[in-house]
């Protein structure tokens, strides 16, 4: 069955994570995505290992796990865009494409004639999405932006980690390059919105996305707490600024995440915990009061949670619909019965292996389901195919371009 975007063609000039994440999402939804990479080197993340994929004999390949995470469903075209012939190939492909994704520094592609204005002149229906650290304008526009520094500069690290007065306290980055991933998600939403608008106007448009802007937007309720309440949020470890109890607690044999979202759930928890009096206590009866008396309530909860095992708490709290959960490592995540049922691990045939494992796309569509038809490509795996089938170049011409280092 064809994917929802099977009629859409994407030229992915991006590398590392934010842009490629967007391209992979579009490919999962059925779009044809051609990934342009530097001859002989490719996307930077191809070298970001170990770990690397092992081949059929068990030997380590040059395919990094990092690259494999963000490039499923694409075709790889090696192309030196600094050459005139390389630029002409890009322009010829753009004439037939719907979307261009790029994450070069501001103005970097203009010198190659591959900027938005130049490519829009070739294809007025083109949707051109630029992803940078700080956007196309402003005092920081020319600065490079990387996820880690943006997490710090954009406020995320100021609210992640333990308070300074707790042993081991201090700012901590999220364990995944979450700003890059969210920027890729926002990029996908933006290009899909532009496609919808194009159905009305008949014209493409330019999209300017910045990691910094996305990180600030991601602050969500924490930013609103400051803008509305005037109080600068701090680090609360695993606790929630607006809900109590909503954090991790030590149990008899591990940890439990307790996520009490309303007063009914708190009352149910108190019954299971053997302390029904907490629910009727004026200091704890409502969430607003529990937030005000956070330290006192948490001090009462900690020894009680340690009296039973994580498994016991999970069973007893699940029975009365109190949200809770374990803290899994990544291996345990994929062993969860729910993860197995939802098929969150998919395997795709790879040029070097019978099957490479990948994390499933979380989107489930009834009529146009996600497409898993292509493993992440080898560097330049589809170069000859694209030049032959898309641009109708003959073998001698392709061979000449390869000898000259254009492809």
C-alpha positions in Angstrom: 0.0 0.0 0.0 1.4 3.4 -1.0 2.2 5.9 1.8 0.4 9.2 2.3 3.3 11.1 0.7 4.0 8.6 -2.1 3.4 11.5 -4.6 6.0 13.7 -3.0 9.7 14.0 -3.9 12.3 15.4 -1.5 15.9 16.4 -2.0 17.7 16.2 1.3 20.8 18.3 1.4 21.0 18.1 5.2 23.3 16.2 7.5 23.8 15.1 11.1 20.3 14.9 12.8 17.7 17.7 12.6 17.4 17.8 8.8 17.9 14.0 8.3 15.3 13.3 11.0 12.7 15.4 9.0 13.7 13.6 5.8 13.4 10.2 7.5 9.9 11.0 8.8 8.8 12.1 5.3 10.3 8.9 3.8 8.4 6.8 6.4 5.2 8.6 5.2 5.9 7.4 1.7 7.9 10.3 0.1 10.8 9.6 -2.2 13.8 11.1 -0.5 17.2 11.6 -2.2 19.9 12.3 0.3 22.9 14.2 -1.2 26.2 13.4 0.4 29.8 14.3 -0.1 31.8 11.9 -2.3 34.1 9.7 -0.2 32.9 11.1 3.1 29.2 11.4 3.3 27.1 12.6 6.2 29.2 13.4 9.2 27.4 10.9 11.3 28.6 8.0 9.2 31.8 8.2 11.3 30.1 8.8 14.7 30.8 5.4 16.3 31.3 2.9 17.6 28.9 1.0 17.6 28.8 0.1 13.9 26.6 -2.3 12.0 28.1 -5.8 11.7 27.9 -7.6 8.3 26.7 -11.1 7.6 30.0 -12.6 8.8 30.0 -10.6 12.0 32.7 -8.2 10.9 32.3 -4.5 11.8 31.3 -2.3 8.9 31.6 1.5 8.4 27.8 2.0 8.9 27.5 3.7 12.3 24.4 3.1 14.5 24.0 6.9 14.7 23.7 7.3 10.9 21.3 4.3 10.8 19.0 6.0 13.3 18.1 8.9 11.0 18.3 7.9 7.4 15.9 5.0 6.8 13.9 5.1 3.6 16.3 7.3 1.6 18.4 6.9 -1.5 22.0 8.1 -1.3 23.5 10.3 -4.1 27.1 11.3 -3.7 27.7 14.7 -5.3 30.2 17.5 -5.0 28.0 20.6 -5.0 31.1 22.9 -5.1 31.5 21.9 -8.7 29.5 23.5 -11.5 28.4 20.1 -12.8 27.4 19.1 -9.3 25.3 22.2 -9.0 23.7 21.5 -12.3 22.7 18.0 -11.2 21.1 19.5 -8.1 19.2 22.0 -10.2 18.0 19.3 -12.6 16.7 17.3 -9.6 15.0 20.3 -8.1 13.0 20.9 -11.2 11.2 17.6 -10.4 11.1 17.9 -6.6 8.5 19.2 -4.1 10.8 19.8 -1.1 14.4 20.8 -0.4 15.8 20.3 3.1 19.1 21.9 4.0 21.0 22.9 7.1 24.0 24.8 5.8 25.2 28.0 7.5 23.3 31.2 6.6 24.1 32.2 3.0 26.4 29.2 2.4 24.5 27.7 -0.5 24.1 31.1 -2.3 27.7 30.9 -3.6 26.7 27.7 -5.3 23.5 29.0 -6.7 21.6 26.6 -4.6 19.9 29.1 -2.3 16.1 29.5 -2.1 15.8 32.3 -4.6 17.9 30.5 -7.2 16.1 27.2 -6.9 12.6 28.8 -6.7 13.3 30.4 -10.1 13.7 26.9 -11.4 10.7 25.5 -9.6 8.1 28.0 -8.3 6.2 25.2 -6.5 9.3 24.3 -4.5 9.1 24.2 -0.7 12.6 25.1 0.6 13.3 24.4 4.3 16.4 25.8 5.9 17.5 24.6 9.3 20.1 26.6 11.2 21.2 27.1 14.8 19.8 30.6 15.2 17.7 31.3 12.1 18.3 33.5 9.0 18.5 36.8 10.8 19.4 38.4 14.2 22.7 39.0 15.9 23.5 35.2 16.2 22.5 34.2 12.7 26.0 33.5 11.6 26.9 31.3 14.6 27.0 27.6 14.3 24.5 25.8 16.5 24.8 22.4 18.1 22.2 20.6 20.1 24.2 20.5 23.4 25.0 24.3 23.4 21.4 25.1 22.3 20.0 23.0 25.2 22.1 25.2 27.5 21.5 28.5 25.8 17.8 27.8 25.3 17.1 27.2 28.9 16.5 23.4 28.9 19.6 22.6 31.1 18.5 25.2 33.7 15.5 23.1 34.5 17.1 19.6 34.0 19.1 18.0 36.8 19.2 18.2 40.5 19.3 21.5 42.5 22.7 22.9 43.3 22.3 22.1 47.0 21.8 18.4 46.4 24.8 16.1 46.1 25.5 15.7 42.4 23.4 18.7 41.6 23.9 21.0 38.6 22.7 21.4 35.1 22.4 18.3 32.9 21.6 17.9 29.2 18.9 15.5 28.0 20.4 12.1 27.1 19.2 12.4 23.5 19.8 15.3 21.1 16.2 16.3 21.8 16.5 19.8 20.3 17.7 18.3 17.0 14.9 15.7 17.0 12.2 18.3 17.8 13.5 20.6 15.1 13.2 17.8 12.6 9.7 17.2 13.8 8.8 20.9 13.5 10.4 20.9 10.0 8.2 18.1 8.9 5.1 19.8 10.2 6.1 23.0 8.4 6.7 21.4 5.0 3.5 19.5 5.3 1.6 22.7 6.0 3.3 24.4 3.1 2.3 21.4 0.9 -1.3 21.9 2.0 -1.1 25.6 1.2 0.4 24.9 -2.2 -2.8 23.0 -3.0 -4.6 26.3 -2.7 -2.0 28.8 -4.0 -0.1 26.7 -6.5 3.1 28.2 -5.1 5.9 26.9 -2.8 7.4 28.9 0.0 10.5 29.3 2.2 10.7 27.9 5.7 13.2 29.3 8.2 13.7 27.0 11.2 16.2 27.5 14.1 17.3 25.1 16.8 17.3 28.0 19.3 13.7 29.0 18.5 12.6 25.3 18.8 14.3 24.9 22.1 12.6 28.0 23.5 9.3 26.7 22.2 9.9 23.3 23.8 10.1 24.9 27.3 6.3 24.8 27.1 4.7 25.1 30.6 8.0 26.1 32.1 8.3 29.1 29.8 4.7 29.9 30.6 5.4 29.6 34.3 7.9 32.4 33.9 6.0 34.6 31.4 2.8 34.4 33.4 4.0 33.9 37.0 7.2 35.9 36.8 9.2 33.2 38.6 12.3 31.8 37.0 12.0 28.0 37.0 14.8 26.0 38.6 16.0 22.4 38.6 13.8 20.0 40.5 15.4 16.7 39.5 12.6 14.3 38.6 9.9 16.4 40.3 7.3 18.5 38.5 7.0 22.2 39.0 3.2 22.2 39.0 2.1 18.8 40.2 2.8 16.8 43.4 3.6 14.0 43.8 5.0 13.6 40.3 8.5 12.2 40.5 10.7 9.2 41.0 10.9 7.5 44.4 13.2 4.7 45.7 11.5 1.4 46.4 12.6 -1.7 48.2 14.5 -2.9 45.1 14.7 0.0 42.7 12.7 3.0 41.7 9.1 3.9 40.8 7.8 6.9 38.9 4.7 8.1 40.6 2.7 10.5 38.4 -0.4 11.7 40.4 -2.2 14.0 38.1 -5.3 14.9 40.1 -6.9 14.7 43.5 -8.8 11.5 42.8 -5.6 9.7 42.0 -3.9 11.1 45.1 -6.8 9.7 47.2 -6.4 6.3 45.6 -2.7 6.3 46.1 -3.2 7.2 49.8 -5.5 4.2 50.2 -3.0 1.8 48.7 -0.2 3.3 50.7 -2.1 2.7 53.9 -2.4 6.4 54.8 -5.9 7.5 53.9 -5.5 10.4 56.3 -3.1 12.2 53.9 -5.9 12.7 51.3 -8.2 14.4 53.9 -5.4 16.6 55.4 -5.9 20.2 54.5 -2.2 20.6 53.5 -2.4 17.8 50.9 -6.1 17.6 49.9 -5.7 19.6 46.6 -2.8 19.7 44.1 -2.3 23.4 44.8 -1.8 22.7 48.5 0.4 19.7 47.7 2.6 22.0 45.6 2.8 24.5 48.5 3.7 21.7 50.9 5.9 19.7 48.5 8.8 19.2 50.9 6.7 18.0 53.8 4.6 15.6 51.7 7.6 14.1 49.8 9.4 13.5 53.2 6.3 11.5 54.3 6.2 9.5 51.0 9.8 8.5 50.8 10.0 5.9 53.6 6.6 4.5 52.7 7.6 3.9 49.0 10.7 2.0 50.3 8.5 -0.5 52.1 7.5 -2.4 48.9 9.1 -3.6 45.7 8.7 -1.7 42.4 6.7 -4.7 41.1 4.3 -4.6 44.1 3.7 -0.9 43.8 3.1 -1.2 40.0 0.5 -4.0 40.5 -1.3 -2.3 43.4 -1.4 1.2 41.9 -2.4 0.0 38.4 -5.3 -1.8 40.0 -6.7 1.6 41.1 -5.7 3.6 38.0 -2.9 5.6 39.6 -0.3 6.4 36.9 3.0 4.9 37.7 5.9 3.1 35.9 9.4 1.7 36.2 12.6 3.3 35.1 13.7 1.0 32.2 17.1 0.9 30.6 17.0 0.8 26.8 17.1 -3.0 26.6 14.2 -3.2 29.0 12.2 -0.8 26.9 12.2 -3.2 23.9 11.4 -6.1 26.2 8.2 -4.4 27.5 5.1 -6.4 26.4 3.6 -3.1 25.2 6.7 -2.4 23.0 6.5 -5.9 21.5 2.8 -5.6 20.9 3.2 -2.2 19.2 6.1 -3.6 17.1 8.5 -0.7 18.1 11.5 -2.6 16.6 11.5 -3.1 12.9 14.0 -4.9 10.8 14.9 -4.0 7.2 17.1 -5.9 4.7 20.4 -4.1 4.3 23.1 -4.3 1.6 25.6 -5.6 4.2 23.3 -7.6 6.4 20.1 -9.7 6.2 18.3 -7.2 8.5 19.2 -4.0 10.3 17.2 -3.1 13.4 15.5 0.2 13.6 13.0 2.0 15.9 9.5 2.0 14.4 7.8 5.3 13.5 5.1 5.9 16.2 2.5 7.1 13.6 -0.3 4.7 12.9 -2.6 5.6 10.0 -5.6 3.5 9.0 -5.5 3.9 5.3 -2.0 5.0 4.4 0.3 3.3 7.0 4.0 4.1 7.5 6.2 2.6 4.8 9.3 0.5 5.7 10.7 -0.4 2.3 14.3 0.8 2.4 17.1 0.4 5.0 19.5 3.4 5.5 21.6 3.5 2.4 25.3 2.9 1.9 27.2 6.0 0.8 26.4 6.6 -2.8 24.4 3.4 -3.1 21.9 4.9 -5.5 24.1 7.4 -7.4 24.1 5.6 -10.7 20.4 4.7 -10.4 19.4 8.3 -9.8 21.6 9.8 -12.6 20.4 7.1 -15.0 16.7 7.1 -14.2 16.1 10.7 -13.1 18.4 12.6 -15.4 18.8 10.0 -18.2 22.6 10.2 -18.2 24.3 7.5 -20.2 26.9 5.2 -18.6 29.9 7.0 -20.2 28.7 10.3 -18.8 28.3 8.8 -15.4 31.7 7.3 -15.6 33.3 10.6 -16.6 31.6 12.4 -13.6 32.9 9.7 -11.3 36.5 10.0 -12.6 36.4 13.8 -12.1 35.2 13.5 -8.6 31.8 15.1 -9.2 30.0 12.0 -7.9 
